[in-house]
Amino acid sequence: MLRVWYALKNFFLLLWFPRCWKKARAKRELLRGLVGKQIEISTPFGYLAGELVVVGEDYIELLDEIGADVLVRIAKIETVRSLS
């Protein structure tokens, strides 16, 4: 019974969280809609927040609260949250 439950859970997780989020193109399209807005992103190294300035081919540029430019590889972004 436990194996059936595990298989069903994984099946529904695949439906709700498609693998396309792992692809940089899907992330890039989402991020392009947030240019000029305040966002918070999580990476394996921690959280970053600031205004999204540029979405490049494989990176983004954030302007943080002290005015420093921060470059982040899109492949390293785990989550994105709009703050504005």
C-alpha positions in Angstrom: 0.0 0.0 0.0 2.8 2.4 0.8 4.4 1.8 -2.6 1.1 2.6 -4.3 0.8 5.9 -2.3 4.4 6.8 -3.2 3.8 6.2 -6.9 0.6 8.2 -6.9 2.3 11.1 -5.1 5.1 11.2 -7.5 2.7 11.1 -10.5 0.8 14.1 -9.2 4.0 16.0 -8.4 5.1 15.5 -12.0 1.7 17.0 -13.2 1.8 20.0 -10.9 5.5 20.8 -11.2 6.6 20.2 -14.7 10.2 19.6 -15.5 10.3 22.6 -17.9 11.0 24.8 -14.8 14.5 23.2 -14.7 15.1 24.5 -18.2 16.7 28.0 -18.4 14.4 29.0 -21.2 11.3 28.7 -19.0 12.9 30.7 -16.2 14.2 33.3 -18.6 10.6 33.9 -20.0 9.2 34.2 -16.5 12.0 36.7 -15.5 11.6 38.8 -18.6 8.1 39.7 -17.4 9.5 40.9 -14.1 12.1 43.4 -15.5 11.9 46.7 -13.6 10.1 45.1 -10.6 11.4 44.2 -7.1 12.0 40.5 -6.8 13.5 38.0 -4.4 15.3 34.9 -5.7 16.7 31.9 -4.0 19.9 30.1 -5.1 21.9 27.3 -3.6 24.0 30.0 -1.9 21.1 32.0 -0.3 18.5 34.6 -1.0 18.9 37.8 -3.0 16.5 40.7 -3.4 16.5 43.8 -5.5 15.2 45.4 -8.7 15.5 43.2 -11.8 17.4 45.3 -14.3 18.5 42.9 -17.1 17.6 39.4 -18.2 20.4 38.1 -20.4 20.9 34.8 -22.3 22.1 32.9 -19.2 22.2 35.5 -16.4 20.2 38.2 -14.7 21.3 41.5 -13.2 19.8 42.7 -9.9 20.2 46.2 -8.3 20.3 45.5 -4.6 19.3 47.9 -1.8 22.8 49.4 -1.5 22.9 50.1 -5.2 25.3 47.3 -6.1 24.9 45.3 -9.3 24.5 41.6 -8.7 24.8 39.1 -11.5 23.2 35.6 -11.1 23.3 32.7 -13.5 19.7 31.7 -14.5 20.7 28.0 -14.1 21.4 28.6 -10.3 18.0 30.2 -9.6 15.7 27.9 -7.6 12.7 30.2 -6.9 11.5 33.6 -7.9 9.1 35.8 -5.9 7.8 39.3 -6.9 7.9 41.8 -4.1 6.0 44.6 -5.9 
